[in-house]
């Protein structure tokens, strides 16, 4: 669908702002979503990672914001601190580049609530980007004026609407006016999230840029088998062979994660780590150092798998395999952002081949078996 931003009825300020980011034509999900969003329709949008979902909802929000009013008009909810910060950074960049006086503020748990209340009073942001629990707290305290909210976006909606979290989302929606717009975005809307989403709206418009959850076709999928005790040495040799511009190494266990990071550091690999029990500030510092190129390897738990957008990531390496294929989708989707290509490589034992088979079946992709030989990564014949 080769449409222009003009054909999507975006105003010239926004189009010029996008041009300054090097964005001159909409992606498929943007072409499908933006016209409906501008009509204030409720939307469920599913599209592969790296396909431009963030701008698919930010652009129409910008167009609908009344900048003459210093009041809260949109809430964007996201499941991780990293994604909240990333969305807010995109809002601020578009506001600057489009010369539009749209203001935003991040509202997250683990931060001082009194400072947040003070900033809400000072800035009176048009857009709030935040974590659901803290946003609801501030609505209940009447510090976020829910009655002026025109649009609510759920980014990574399948995570936000997981059974143990959906009550908070429902309470936020109930606090707002009935005519507000709801938009749900994800790379993989499972049946639970889909049914909850549908129950929250009168009439929903479902947008899929593919017939089902699929992985970006620009990603190459590979696996290397080894003995469990040899996994680190295999990782070290793989990094030496591939010399990635940026690589994310996924490990499930936080103790092992720190251990792997320390070993990489010992072997003079420029590596940093983030994990769930690190402070928000520690996680943010590690990601920024990785983004800026101070480190070219990020060792992480799945906390960074959702929504992290660093275009320079060329390699995803999984040393622990996610049981759920959708989690593999989110991991692999951290590479090949936009129109770029990338590699997703799994290191495991023969026991892990069942997981590989499940990913192949779920996404109709092919994994190539590889080996390290003579300092190179080559196919197993």
Secondary structure, DSSP 4 states (H G I P E B T S, - for coil): ----TTTTT--HHHHHHHHHTT--S--HHHHHHHHHHHTT-EEEEE--TTS-HHHHHHHHHHHH--TTS-S--EEEE-SSHHHHHHHHHHHHHHHHHTT----EEEE-TTS-HHHHHHHHHHH--SEEEE-HHHHHHHHHTT-S-GGG--EEEEETHHHHTSTTTHHHHHHHHHHS-TT-EEEEEES---HHHHHHHHHT-SSEEEEESSSS----TTEEEEEEE--GGGHHHHHHHHHHHH--SSEEEE-S-HHHHHHHHHHHHHTT--EEEE-TTS-HHHHHHHHHHHHTTS-SEEEE-GGGTTT---TT--EEEESS--SSHHHHHHHHTTSS-TT--EEEEEEE-GGGHHHHHHHHHHHT--EEEEEEETTEEEE--
